[in-house]
Amino acid sequence: MQPRAAVFGIIVALAILAAPPVAQAQPPPVPVIGYLRTAGIMKTIPAFLQGLSETGYREGQNVAIEYRSAEGQYERLPTLAAELVSRKVAVIVTAGGNAPALAAKAATSTIPIVFLSGGDPVKAGLVASLNRPGGNITGVTYVFSTLTAKRLELLHQLVPGAGVISALVNPNYHEADFQGQELQEAARALHLQLRKVTAGTPAEIDAAFTRLAQQRAKALLVANDPFLLSRSEQIATQAARHAIPTIYWERESVTAGGLLSYGPSLTDAYHRGGIYTGRILGGAKPADLPVEQPTTFELVINQKTAKALGLTIPQSILIRADEVIQ
């Protein structure tokens, strides 16, 4: 090798060694979902995660979720929503009525919001319409409130001698006033009297059942509310203790020992909410996704509880049941 060529080779080798290493491509940041709920209802999370996975997003792999719960204290929702906004989450999912969705909507006009609610999103001002939600928000409404009349009718068929039916309502629920009006209208249509009792804490639930026992309540309807759902076992236990036939708005209370329930499937609603969330993470805009509504409803009966109460479920109700717990 010529001296000049040898020197040139050494210079090139030194230059290569001295050069900074080539930066490796960094993986894209994992998107974060903010999940804001009114109370500690976690049984529906698997259905939500299943829907999310069907769009290609799996918690702990390519998406993270930050959970926040107001634990039934509605006044905490604005602060929790602001926390999620400050975290710069990619999507905010709200569950448990319209209140968490309204808190999220007040906190941001840019981060997409997917709500899961039994309230009316149009009346609440969440969306302009179900077909054209507009803005940064859409979701799934499972319209529990509008099914109040049907539940009252089922309870009356089950306990026809009950001229007065009681209703357990959480006064802290965002739509409690609307629930009260709807209950009264449904009772009048059935020529029944309605007696409302309220409870917004576990202690108040026990106190409410003490009053119901003193009033010798013949039948009870539990209004839809995330907090009351989170206390389903307590309510079912108290209803059994005081031998009060009770109808609920979701099957969880019946599997916990309640008598019967009628309403859309929460599992299906949260599954569809997970799909919507995944679609938005993939680039879809909330304004282009119509608010989804339930298409099927389920009637669940606990036959064991009926026997303990000395009740015979009419055949007309049994043949319509989607599930009978023996």
C-alpha positions, 0 to 999 in steps of 0.5 A: 500500500502506498504511504499516502493511501495508508494515511488516508485509510487511517484518517477515514477510520478515525473519522468513523470512530469519532462520528456520533452514533446514528440515532435509533428511531424512537417508538411513537408515544403510547396514547393515554385514555382518561376514564372519568366515572361518577362512582366505583363501577368497575364490572363494566370495564372488561366490556369496554376493554374488549371493544377497545381491543377490537379496534387494535388498542390493548391496555398496557401494550399500545394504550394506557388508561388513567382512571378517575372516580368521584366515588359518588361525590358529584362535586369532585367531577370538575376537578378530576376532569381538569386533572385529565386535561392537564395530563394531555390525554388523547381521549376522555371517556366518561361513565355514570350519567351525564354529570361526568360528561358535562364536567369534561365538556366544560374542561376542554373543547378540543380533547375528544370525549366519549360518554356512556350515560343513561341520561338524555344527552340532548336535553343535558346539552351535551350534543346538538342531536343524536345523529349529528352530535357536533363538537368534540363529543359523542358516545353511547346513551342507554336511556334508562330514564325513559324506561321508568314507566315500563319498570313501574308497569312490571312492578305493578303486574308483579304486586297488583295489590300495591296501590302505593309504590315507593321509589328510591332516588339519589338526590345528588344525581344530575337528573334527579328532578327529571327522574322525579317528574317522570316517575310521577307521570308514569304513576299517574298513567297507571293510577298509582300513588308514588312515594319517593325516598332519597339516599345519597350515601350508604348510611342514608340507604339504610335509613331509607329502608328503615323508613320504608319498613315503617311505612310498610312499603309493598313495592319499590323501584330503584331509580337509575344512578351510578352511586345506587348501582355501586351499592347494589348488594347493600340495597338488595340485602336491605330489600330482602331483609324488609321483604320489599319486592324491588325492581332495578334498572340493571341486572347486577342488582338481580345477580346480587339478590334483587328481584327483577330488572329491566333495561338495556345491557350495560355490557353491550353499551360499554363494549360499544363505547370501547369501539368508539374510543378506539375509532377516535384514537385511530383518527375518527372525529366525534362530530362524525360519529352519531350517538349510539342507542340500545337496540335490545333490552333485557328482563332478568328475574331472580326466582329464588328471591321471588320464592323467599318473598312468597311471590309467584312470578306471573307466566306473562312475565316469565315468558318474556324474561331473558334470564331467570336466576334459580 
